[in-house]
Amino acid sequence: MVLRVLSVASEAVPFIKTGGLADVAGALPAAVAPHGVAMSTLLPGYPQVMARLSAGAFRVLHEWPALMSAPAPPIPARLLLAEPAEEGLAGPLLVLDAPALFVRDGGPYVDTAGRDWADNALRFAAFGRAAADIAGGAVTGLAFDVVHAHDWQAGMALAYLRFAPPVSARPGAHVPPGVMTIHNMAFQGHFGGDVFPQLGLPQAAWAMDGVEYHGGVGFLKAGLEAAARITTVSPTYALEIRSPQFGMGLEGLILSRGDAVRGLINGIDTREWNPAADPALAAGFSARNFNRRVLNKRALEAEFGLEHEDGPLFIAISRLTWQKGMDVLAECVDQLVQMGGRLALLGSGDAAIVGQLHAAAARHPGRVAVRIGYDEGLSHRMQAGGDAILVPSRFEPCGLTQLYALAYGCVPVVARTGGLADTVVDANLAALKAKVATGIQFDRVDYSGLAGAIARAIHLYRQADAWRSLQKNGLRADFSWASSGGAYASLYREIAPETA
């Protein structure tokens, strides 16, 4: 029997994206479909989402005169349905059209100055309230067996189902169990206690095993407490978040849930990331005609204004933040150049790190080039033209950048943490001899750790056969959604009602 799952996410490609969550939420419907799962996706009605809907067919399924009644005035909302044929998903798209909450300039979570929206608690509580109504049978014609909530922005959906499920007129309506996925434990949605009266929850929800968290309201924490299963996006990260270093205050809760916490590796969309048929590239290539890959390296050098030579070209595509270890990369640029490498970097983030990187580019014209911002096509060209990608994250729940690199023959140089440790096989002597190595791992995210890893990469690069083996092993690795989709489907069936 087909299992009906409601995926609740604050972003999903191709509609709105700020990070890897969007890639996962956008890919899941197609990934689980072959395994007997029909997934619908619920998104907030941001301007970017509404603009796409205005150009296609949709219909109104439900209206809330007052989705959230506090604070006054009440917030009206509509639920819109766009069929997948119109919007490019493998399942129906549901959109919460609430202009007072979501139609505004800026990003999904921050204003044009980069500050969190002051009413984020209310915005995503309303999103969760709507999701609970939909999943709980309050919307005519919609019924679901499982709810899958992603990150703190969707966590309240499970809390509402637990503490304040909708009063449904549909005979036999049940409260479906939930899966809570942590894409990054660093973002928890913690708000002051004064938010609680606005949520429309019973007083019983204000408890240690409810939404209360250190005297305030924890959206992620609330979802974790209410979920039947908790997932993270890699097995290693599922272990790491049991420790204070990575659990960030929630490690006790994670430990208490025992084997209800699972780690499932993300996949990548092999239609979008296929070097043999990628229209963004100067030259398509595969393992069979791998020699064509060098044409992309030459084109990338020209695009970044770098010197043309046969030495290693390192790339970095990242948010320029402490978590991503970009401060350490900035410290290592001079050493990278001194050892014979060059660097092309694409990203945006912390102003101090941006300044350090611009200064490094000024010191090394033709050897270091920096682009601030994000360009999807350029990111594809960098993966296809770079020799190695630097990913020195201090913590990384899964990471997709290194998976794209493997698919494009760009050797990952990664910190040994989270999904990076799970997806890159270190080029130690045993792995090289067995011809299974795909990249380079290192332990300490500091100057000596990253500089040592760069030195290892350059040493291997000068051994043409060993380097080519790393590249081709990466090309052969399968990080499509095929296996991950099956794992999610099995998890849903574990908790679905027997009648599903």
N, C-alpha and C positions, 0 to 999 in steps of 0.2 A: 504493500500500500504506500502511496506517495505521502511523504511527511511534509507538513506545511510549516515553514519557519519564517518568522518576522525578524529581519535584521535591522537593528536600530543604530544608526551611525550619524555623526554630525558632519561627515564629509564622505564623498565617494567619487571616484573618477567614473565618467568623464565630466561630472558636473561641477565639483568644487574640491580643491586639494590644497592642503598645507603640509602634508607629510605622508608617511607610509600607511597610516590608517586608511586614507582614501584609496590607495591601491588595493588594499586587502578587501575593503568593503565593496569596491567595484568589481573585484574578480570573483568573490565568493559565490554569487548566484550561478555562474557558469561552472564553477568548480564542483559544486555539490549536485548539480542537475543530473549528471550521469549516474548518481548513486541514489536516485529515488527521492530527492529532496526538491520541493518547489519553494524557492525563497523569494519573498518580497522585501524590498528595501525601503525604509522610511528615512527621509531627509528633511531638514528644516528648509523653509522656503526662502533661502537667501536670494538676493537679486540675480546672481549668476544662474541659479537653478530656475527661477521664475522666467528668466529670459529665454531659456531653452524650451520651457513649456509653452511660452506664448507662440512659439513657431510650430508647435506640433499639437496633436490631438490629446486632450485630457478631459476628464469629467469630474464633477464634484460628487464625492461619495457621502460626505457627512459635514455637518456644520455644528460648531460649538458657539452658542451666543456668549458664553462666559467660560472659556477654557480654564482661566485662572481668575478668581474673583477678588483676590487680594494681592497687592494693594489696589484700591479703587483707582480708576474705573475698571470694570471687568474687561478681559481681553478676549475679543471674538477671534475665531479661527475656522478655517475650512480644511478638509482633507481632500486632496486631489489625487487622481489616479492617472498615470501615463503608462500605456502599454509598452512592453520592451521593444516591439518592432519600431516604435516611434523614437525611443531614446537610447537604444544600443545596449540595454542590459539583457541578461538571460532570464530575468524575472520582472514582475511588475514593479514600477516605481511609485511609491506613495510619498506625497509632499505635504508637510504641514504648512499651510498658507496662513501665517499670522504676521501681517505687516508690522504691527506695533513692536514685535519682538525681533524680526529678522531682516526687514527691508531697511537698510541703512548703509551709509558709506563706510568704508573700512573693510576689515576682514571678518571671518566668522566669529572670532573670539576677541579681537582687538580693534580699536578705532584707528583713524588715519595717522595718529601719532604713535601708534604701537602700544597704547595703554589698554588693559583689559576693560571690556564694557562693564560699567558699574552695575548693570542689572543681569550679569551672566547667570547668577543663581536662579533668578526668575525665568530667564529665557530657556534654560535647559531643564529646569523643573517642569515647565510647561511642555516642553518636548517629551519628557518622560511621562507626564500625565496623559498626553495624547497617545503615546505608544501603549500605555497600559490599557487605555480605553479600547484601542484597536485590537490588542491581543486578547483582552478579556471578553470580547464578544459584544461590545456596545455599538459597534458599527455594522449595520445590516449588510449581509453578504460577505463579511470577512470573518474567517475563523483560522486559528493557528494552533499548532501543537507544541511549539517551542518558541521562545523569544531569545534572540542573540543580541546582547547589548555590548557596544564597543566603547571602552574608555569612560571617563567620568561624565562626559556630556550625556551619555545614555544610561548611566547607572541608576538614575532615579526611576526609570521604567520598571525595574525589578522591585524597587522599594514600594512603589505604588501598587504593583500587583500583590505584594505581600501584605501591606498594611491597609490599603484602600482600593481594592479591586472595584471595577465599575459594577453598578447594578444593571445587569443585562436582562432584557426581556426574552432573550433567546433560550428556549428550553434546553436544559442539559449543558449550558455553558460552563466551562471549567476555567480555572486559572492555570494557564500553561506554565511549565517550569522554565527556568532561565539559565542561559550561559552568559557569563561575564568575561570578556576578553580584555586583558591588560596589554595595551600596545606599548605603554611606557609608564612605569610606576612613578616617575617623577612628577607627573601631572595628575593631581588627585581631586581637584574641585573642592577645596576646603573653604567654607564660608562661615561667617560669624553666626552665633546663636540667634541673633535677631531675625535671621532668615526663616527660622522654623515656622513661626505663625503664618507666614505667607504661603506655605506649601500645601495646605489643605490635608495634612496628615493627622491621624488621631494621636493623642498624647502618648499612646503606647509605643509609637515609633521613636520617641525621644528616649533612647536606651542604648546601652553599650553594644547590644547585638542588633541595633537598628541603625538610625541615621546619625546619632550623636557621635562626635569625634573630637576629643579634646575641647569640650565646651562649645563646639560649633557643629556645623552640618558637613559631613563628608560624603560627597556624591559617589565617588569611587568606592569608598568604604561601605556605603549603603548597598551598592550593587553587589559587592563581594559577599556581604552578609546574607543577602537574599538569594543568591545564585545557587542552583543545584550543582553546577560545575563551574570551575574557574579555569580559564586558559590563558597562557601567555604565548608568545610567538616564537619560542624556541625551547628545547628541553633544558639547556644550560641556564637560561634566564629563569625558568621555573624553579630551579634549584637555588639560584642566586638570590631571589627575592625572599627566601626564607631566612636571610641574614640581615643584620642591621644595616650593613653597607649598601645593600641594594633594595631592601624592603622598605626603607624610608618611613619607618613608623608603623607599617602595616605587616611587618614580618610575623608578629605573633598571630594575627588573624590568618595569614597564609599557612603557618605551621598548624594551626588548629583545624584547618580543613583537610589535612592529610592528603589522601590520594584523589580527592576531588579536584586537586590542582594539577593541570596537565600542561605540557609544553608541545605545541604543534608548529612546525616550521612553516613560515609563509612560502608561497610560491611566487612565480613571476609570470606575467602574461607573455607567452612565447610568440604571440602574434605581433605584439608591439615591439618586442625585443628579439628580433631575428636578424642577425647580421647578413644573412643571405638575401633578404628581401626588404631591408630597411631603406626607405626613400631618403632619409636624412644623410646617408653616407656618401662619400665621394666614390667608393667602390664597394660593392657587396662581396662577401666572402664566406667560406665555410671551411670545414676541415679538409675538404677535397681540393680547394683552390686557395689555401691559406696564404700563399705568397702574395696575393692581391691585398692583403691587410696593410702592407707597408704603404700603399697609396693613401690610405686614410691617415697614416702617421705624417706623411709629407703635407697633406692638406691641412691637418690640425696645426702643424708647425707654422704654416703660412697664415692660418686664421688668427693665431695668437701672436704672430710676429716673432717667433722663436727661430734661433739659428738652426739650419739644416745640418744634421750630423747623424752618425750611427750610434751615438751613446744613448742611454736609457732616458725615455721621456716619462716622467711621473705625472700623474694627474691627481686631483682631489676635487670631488663634487660633494659639497656638504653645507649644512648650516654651520656658520662660523661661531661655535659656542664652546664652552668649557666641556660639556658632556662629550662633544665630538672630538675633543683633544686637539682642536685647531690652534690653541695657544701654544701647545708643544710643537706642532708642525711649524708655526711661525718662528720658533726658536731654532729649528733644525734646518731652515732653508739655506743658510750660508754653508753649512756642512754638506748638504745635499749637492750644492753646486761645486764645492771644492772636490768632492769625490767623483765628479764627472757627470752628474745628472742635471736634468732640466725639469722645470715644474710649470704646468698649466693648471690653474685653479679656478673653479666656478663656485660661487656661494654668496651668502649674505648673513649678517648677524651682528655680533658684538662689535661696537665701534672701535674698541681698542685693538682687537684682533685684525680688523680690516686695516687699521692704520699700520700695524706691524707688517702685514702682507704687502701693502702698497710700498712701504719703505724698502722691503726686500726686493721687490720688482725694480725699484729705482736703482738699487745697488747693483743689480744684475740684469741689465737690459739685454734682451736676446736669449737670456737663460731662464728667466722667471717672468711669467705673465699672469695677471689676475683679472678676472671679470667678476664684478659684484652684481648680484641679481640671480635670476634663474631663467634658463632657456632650455626647454625640453629637447629641441632638436640638437642643440649644442652638446647637451649631456650625452646623447647617443653618439655624436661624432667623437667626443672625448673618450668614451669607452672603446670605440673602434680604433682610435689612433694612438691612445696611450699604451705604453709598455707595461706599466704597473700603476695601480691605484692605491693611495694611502688612506687608510681608515683607522686612525689611532683613537677610537672612542674609549672613554673611561667606562662607560657601560652602553650596551647596545642590545635591546630586547631581541631583535632579529637582524634588522638591517636588510635592505634590498640592493643597495649600491654594489656590494660585493657579489651579489648574485648576477646582476646585470654584467659586471665585469667578467665573471667566469664565462657567461654566455658569449661574450665578445672577444675572448682571448686576451683580456687585460688582467695581468696577474695581481691578485689582491695581497696587500701587505697590511695585516690587521692585528689589532690587539686581541689577546686571548680572553674574550669575554662574550657572554650571551650567545646570540646567533652567529656571531663571527667565528667563535670557536667551533660551533656545530657544522658550519658549512664550508670552511676552508681547511684543507688538509696540509699541514705544515711540511715544508720541504726539508725534513730532517733526513739523515742518511738512509734510514730504513725505508721511508716513503719514497725517496728518490730511486733507491735500488729496486723497489717494487713497482715503480712507475705509476704511483697513485697520487703523488703530491700535486696540489693545485695552487699553492700560494705560500706565504710566509706569515707566521704568527710570532708575536712577542708579548712578554708579560708586563713589564713596567711601562706605564704611559708617562714617561718623562723623557728628558733630553737623551740620556744614554740608551734607554730602551728603544726609542724610535730611530735614533741615529744608527744604532746597531742593526736594526731591521733593514734600514735603507742600505747599509753596507753589505748585508747578506744578499739583498736583491741585486745590487750592482755586480757582486761577485758571481752570482748565478747567471746574470744577463750576459756576462762575458764568456760563459760556457754555452755556446749556441745550441747544442743538442739538448742540454738539460733545460734550458729556458723554453725551447720549442715544446718539450714534453709537458712542462707546466701549462703552457697555453692550450695545448690540444686536450689535455686532461680536463681543463676547465670547460672547453667547448663540449666535451662528451658528458659532463655532469648533467643530471636531470633535476632541475629545480622548478619544473612546471607545477601547475596546481593539481596534477593528476593524483598523486599520492596524498597530498594535503587535503584535497577535497573529500577523499574517501575517509580520512581520519575525522574530519568535522562531521560527516554524515553519521559515522559510527557513534560519535559522542552524542549527537542529537537523539539517536535511537535508544541510547542508554537511559535517557531521562524522560522520553516521550511517554504519554499515557498509553496503556496497553491497547486502547481503542483506536489509537492513531494509525 
